Amino acid sequence: MKGLIKKLISWIAYLAAGCIILLAIAVGLFRLFLPRLPAHQEDIKGWATAAIGMEVDFSGMNARWRFSGPELNFYNTELTVPGAEAVAFAADEVSVGVDLMRLMFDRTFVVDSVLIRDTSIDLARNEAGDWVIQGFSLDALNERFASGESGGDMLIVGEDVNVSFRNPADNKLLQFTIDDLRLNNASERLLIDVLLELPESLGKRLNVGIVARQTSESSERVWQYNVEARDLNLAGWSALQPADWPTIVAGTADLSMSLEQQGAVVRNAAVELEATRIATSKSPTALGIKGRVDYRRDATGWLLAAEDVRLATVRGNWPSSNFTVQGETDSADALSNVSVEASYLQLEDLYELQDWLPARVVEYLDRFKPTGSVANVALSLTDIESGEPGYDMALELLDAGWIADERLPGVRGVSGTFRADLSGGRVEMDSTGLSLDLSRWLAEPLALDSAIGTLIWRRNQDGVILLSDDIALQNEDFASHSNVQLSLPADGGAPVLDLESRWSVIDINSARRYLPEAVMSPALYDWLQNALLGGSIPSGTTRFSGAVDRFPFDDGDGVFLIEATLADATLRYGERWPTVDNLNLDLIVDKTRLYSEKNTASNAGNSVENAKIEIADLRRPVLTISALSTGTLETIRRFARQSPIADVFGGRLDEVTVAGEASFVLELNYPIRNRDAYDFTTRIQLNEGTLSFAGFAAPVSELNGLVTISRNDISADALSGRFLGELVNIDLRSADAAAAGSSVIADVNGFATVQGLANNFGMTLDGIVDGGANYVAEIRFPRSDAAVPTPFNIAISSNMEGFAVQLPAPLTKPQDERKPLTANIIFPADGVIEAAGNLGDDLAWSLTFLKQNASWDFDRGVLAVGGANPETAETRGLHVTGDLPELRLSDWLDLNPAGGGPRRGMASRIRSLDINVQSLHVLGQHFGAHHVVLDRGGNEWLVTIEGAEAQGSLSIPYDFASGRALTADMETLILPGSDEEATVAGSELDPRQLPPVSLQANEFAFGKRFLGSVAAEFQSSPNGLVTQQFNAEDKTFTLAGSAGWIIASEEPAGQKTWVQARLESSDVGATFARLDTEPGIVGDDMALDFDVSWPGGPREDFLDALDGTVAVRFGTGQLDEIEPGAGRMFGLMSVVALPRRLALDFRDVLDKGFLFDEITGTFRIIDGDAFTCDLSLKGPAADIGIVGRAGLYEKDYSQTAVVSANVGNTLPVVGAVVAGPQVAAALLIFSRIFKKPLQEMGQAYYSIEGSWDEPEVSSADSARFATISREADCLEVQP
């Protein structure tokens, strides 16, 4: 064995050595031949053309020996198809290899390979869709190469081939390079291997392998294609696809494909694909796909199978899915049977694939927009070409659905199984979250929480029968269990339905959307939508039996019956009628009749039982109700207020308050198609009821009688009540043409007493009004449908006979006097009351009240007195106008409620006052005719007064504690006093609560006592009002001082008024003329100092309680003769009367009166009595001294005078001095008066007694002088 191997190795070595020697010889010969190549260039071109099959032209050539054999290299080569004008190919280098063996043994140049390097080709597609290279189809080029005289197998290699492709769809140019192309054209097969380095726009690499082989069974070659690609840029490749394919704008793919084709028939194929982020121009949503697809075809049919398919969309990833489509063909290759299987389909994701699907499928997608998924689909179609093809189908639906169209209802959320064939089928449904779009019948989709049931159908010669023993439907609103049998006749006759259903409704309000709008009249559907507001139907049944085209079975050849029990329902049977609550009723729908006779309900608080409710024909729906309701007057009022009954009363029932027991019967006819044509009649039975109007405090009680109300009429039967404590009779009637704006008029006749008014209106009328009187009231309720409705109003009239009015003038009225009263109370709008009227010719008013925060309050109005007509108030508040003959302010201020303080309320609402008063009594002053205007300012009353006694303006603050001053800026202010008995000014006012007072008057007077211009500023202090300085100035005198009104605990009244002032005059006569007094003194020098006070506040009658001191001094002057009774300064100057009474000698001054050098004196005032111990007159004729008392309140004297005659004068002897102790007292007082000793002779004493007007002067003695001095405490007073 070892020897054999050695011999074999030796033989192989000798053979190799021989080959090497032969090759060496051949190479040597080739090298000898190379220099001769240019001479044979044309021969070589001819040889190459014949060998390749194309004309070859080149600019240069070379030859070399390779391991495979000799090789010819052509440079700048052009290959041209014979007969063509253009060059087919141009290359930098074309190498032609020669078959060495054929050259050595057959001595024949046979081309076994062609290498084309660095060339460019144009690639295109013609109109037929065939690929074209350099303008030549692939088949033509293949035939051209095959026609070459290669004499055997030939290998064509292309290196660095630049390919240009222009896409005819968008005319864009695509360029790429083929790194290596190998085409081996053998006698029985063709092998092609291509390696492409793709441009970035196409991807990375692409390997293509093609094998074409010839078989003995057919003249057509069998082509096998193998493609391997990674990271393909699908958007770039989309430029190469047919124009009717979708344009890919994004995506990458890895592809592995093999395909076998013979002729135009694909025999088998396999594709493995994984693509991501695929998007087309029409559907930019990215998707991905992965899986394997196999295709096989043989003589019996074909099979297309997809395995492990996984689709990724925006909705998620599919599970691994398998799809199979198999077709069977007959002997004529016609399709006879088809079967389809699919493990899973997500129907929504088909939208993402619609660019790749057939147009018919896309049309169905757009039409039905399917959702959900389908699993385990199995479809078999048999005998397709026969006249009666068969089918068998089964599938599972998982939350599937589609939208409705004109023929089919829409559905969402269907889950269950489906199976059908020619003989029938079966559907088993078990769905949750099911939604049915029954838009042909229902306005909203029907949402079901669960739908469970089985539906079976069978086909026979008579037609199709659908059966279901129990279909259970349920959602949050209702639940039902139904048995159905539907027969569809084969002859096309009307379907016959037999349905029995048990159902319940949880919420009627929500279930309204399940009413079948399409099969109901619009009016009935709209009424039901608004009528069913709440409640439930615990149980209900429906029975339908008969041909559907005979519904509603008017001739009785079918059954349609609904029976339902409503519980706690709420029903609004009319837009303007109150809702019915707590409704429990048995409802029956028999064919077209709806009715209920067994029911209970609450209607606006009224109880209803077994009302008759009916719609006789649902096709022409008219609702009729006949009901007896029991309740109270308040519940009946609420019912009426919410119903058209309120129209009868003008919508004013909101302003009515009622109480008491009552019942009423309602008869209603309500056409649902013409709801405005309703009619009703209600009869209300009152039993001891009570009624009151808002803004009108007094109620009507003990109401009894019957009130009948219809849409166009109202009446009352024996209606009576009690008002203001008295019996009233009430009649109700419809308004006639004279009251066209009103609907109902209530006529009331009654009697009113002061006690009744006081008890019902909260008035305190004692001492003001007394008695009673008959009255008539007419209450008008507006018609709501009137073109110009009148407001609700109450008109009251009375002659007031029997009423006595004790108010101050001008409103005083005797009890038996007739004075017409008319009043009209109007309610023009919600929350508004207007009151107008008059009392005889003395008083008229026009007032407006507004309702705020559930209570009425005065807003504005005018009060006219003295016959004036009240105008409309433009601003808020009370405005008082007119003319008054007399106004006593104190009388009105003194109108206090019994046991109470001053009246308040309406006065605080006064906005302005503009009146003319002929006689005005204010604060103890009696003014004549004046025009008074008062306006409310921001913080004070602004008062303007014009008249003979007062002319100017005042500002009176609202709040006296605000610190604002009461100011008076007067041109004239004359306080005339009163011609009546003065009243005591009490201490009811606290001066600490009064505001500061600022007074400016150009002419000020107390009655006829004129002070000239006055200026005073009273300031508030802790104790009251005080002024540190007040001034009065006239032509002949000035008055200055201080005053106060303060709290004084030592006074019984608790307060006092004080004045400290000094009056100085330069013309005594003119001064006292201005002060309206005649002191009988003529002079040009006078001074008065006084410091006085009295208990209580400033008042006219203070003299009886006056305390203080007064000092008087007159300079040189004379005493004039005055008449008895003439006024005197304070009644103090009794010295003026003495000269005339004593008949003293006036000859020293001729006829001009008694001359004096000086008059002085001081007075102590105690409780209104003025005591003096030093009143003296010094003159050339005599000196006079007076002691004693002058009563300021009583206006009387109790004084004694001593007269000392000077030289030349004598005194009557009756006045002689007597001896005794009195002489010492007289001497003492005299020395104090005259500041000198009393002379022994020439003195006389006189007694002054009696009134100021007629003083009695008589002779007296020193004892009398001493006694009066003692009584005046003169002896106690130190000098």
Number of C-alpha atoms within 10 A of each C-alpha: 6 7 8 9 10 10 12 12 12 12 12 11 12 12 12 12 12 12 12 12 12 13 16 12 12 17 17 11 11 15 14 10 11 12 11 10 15 13 9 9 15 12 12 16 16 14 18 23 20 17 25 24 22 22 20 24 19 19 10 13 18 14 19 15 15 10 9 12 17 19 22 19 19 23 18 15 22 20 20 19 19 15 7 8 8 12 14 20 19 22 19 15 20 26 21 24 25 22 23 22 14 15 15 13 8 10 10 14 20 24 28 25 21 23 17 23 21 15 20 18 18 17 19 21 19 11 8 6 11 11 15 17 19 17 16 16 16 14 11 13 18 12 11 15 17 17 14 18 16 21 15 14 18 25 21 20 20 20 17 18 20 16 16 18 19 17 19 16 12 9 10 10 11 18 16 18 18 19 17 17 20 18 20 19 22 15 13 11 16 19 17 18 18 19 18 20 18 18 15 11 15 22 20 15 17 19 16 17 17 18 19 21 16 16 12 7 7 10 10 15 19 19 20 20 16 18 17 16 18 16 18 22 24 24 20 21 16 19 22 16 16 14 14 7 10 18 21 22 19 20 20 20 20 16 17 16 17 17 18 20 17 18 13 7 10 16 18 19 19 19 18 17 18 20 21 21 18 22 23 22 12 13 18 14 14 16 24 19 18 19 18 18 20 17 19 16 16 11 10 12 18 18 17 18 18 19 16 14 19 18 22 18 21 11 10 11 14 16 15 14 17 20 19 18 16 18 18 18 16 12 9 6 11 13 18 18 20 20 18 17 19 19 17 19 22 21 18 18 21 19 17 20 15 18 19 13 14 9 11 9 12 18 13 11 18 13 13 17 18 22 22 19 20 20 18 17 18 17 18 16 16 17 14 15 11 9 7 10 13 15 18 16 17 19 19 22 22 20 19 22 24 22 18 18 14 7 7 13 15 19 23 22 23 26 24 18 19 17 17 18 15 13 13 15 18 18 17 16 21 18 23 19 16 24 20 21 21 20 18 16 16 17 15 13 18 18 20 20 17 19 21 17 18 17 18 17 18 17 16 11 8 11 14 18 18 18 18 17 14 17 17 20 21 21 18 13 19 20 20 19 18 19 15 18 19 19 21 18 16 12 9 8 12 14 16 19 18 19 18 18 18 17 20 21 24 19 19 23 20 17 19 18 15 16 16 16 18 13 11 14 16 13 17 19 18 14 19 17 17 16 19 20 20 22 22 23 21 16 17 19 18 17 16 21 19 21 20 15 11 14 18 18 17 11 8 12 12 19 20 18 18 17 16 20 19 23 22 17 21 24 23 19 19 18 14 13 17 19 22 22 22 19 23 22 22 19 20 19 19 17 19 18 15 20 18 17 15 15 19 20 24 19 24 21 19 23 19 19 18 17 19 16 19 21 21 17 14 18 14 15 22 19 22 20 19 18 19 19 22 22 19 22 26 22 22 24 21 20 20 21 22 20 18 22 22 21 21 26 21 24 22 20 21 14 14 16 15 21 19 18 18 22 19 21 17 18 17 18 17 21 20 24 17 11 16 9 10 17 16 18 18 21 19 20 21 22 18 16 21 22 20 17 16 19 19 13 11 19 21 21 23 19 23 19 18 19 19 17 20 18 14 12 15 20 18 18 14 12 18 23 24 19 26 22 19 14 17 22 15 20 17 21 15 20 20 12 8 7 16 16 23 28 27 26 24 19 18 19 17 18 18 22 19 21 19 18 18 15 15 16 14 11 13 16 17 13 14 15 21 17 16 19 17 16 17 15 19 18 20 27 29 29 25 20 13 13 9 12 18 21 21 25 21 19 18 17 16 19 17 24 18 18 23 21 18 17 15 17 15 14 13 14 19 15 19 12 13 15 18 14 18 19 19 18 22 20 22 15 12 12 16 18 23 20 18 19 19 21 19 17 14 19 20 24 22 24 22 23 18 19 16 10 7 9 10 16 15 18 19 22 28 26 22 23 24 18 16 16 18 23 14 14 17 10 12 15 22 24 27 20 23 20 17 19 13 17 20 17 14 13 14 14 11 11 16 15 15 11 6 8 10 12 13 10 7 10 10 10 17 20 20 22 19 19 19 24 20 15 16 19 18 16 16 22 20 20 22 16 19 19 16 18 18 21 17 19 15 9 13 18 19 18 20 20 19 18 17 13 21 23 21 18 19 20 23 21 22 17 14 16 14 11 13 17 23 21 19 20 18 22 17 21 25 21 21 17 18 17 9 9 8 13 12 13 17 13 17 9 12 17 23 18 15 18 24 25 20 18 17 19 23 18 21 26 20 15 17 16 18 22 24 21 21 22 18 20 21 23 18 23 15 11 16 23 24 23 20 14 15 18 19 21 20 18 14 17 21 20 20 19 19 19 21 24 27 24 23 16 10 10 12 11 15 15 23 23 23 21 17 20 18 18 18 20 22 16 17 25 19 19 24 22 15 19 17 17 19 21 26 23 23 21 18 18 16 22 19 18 19 19 19 19 25 25 27 27 25 17 17 15 15 21 19 15 17 22 21 19 19 21 17 19 18 23 17 17 21 21 21 20 16 15 12 11 12 14 17 18 14 14 20 24 20 21 19 20 22 20 19 16 11 15 10 17 17 15 11 12 13 9 9 13 21 25 22 22 14 18 22 19 22 20 23 20 24 20 18 21 24 26 27 26 28 23 26 25 24 18 19 14 22 23 21 26 25 30 32 28 26 29 23 23 16 13 16 21 24 20 27 27 29 26 23 24 21 14 10 8 12 17 18 14 11 13 19 18 20 11 10 10 11 18 18 14 20 24 18 18 26 26 15 17 24 18 10 11 13 17 11 9 12 20 24 23 27 24 23 26 19 15 17 24 15 14 19 16 19 17 19 20 23 28 20 19 26 24 19 22 25 17 15 21 15 23 17 9 9 6 11
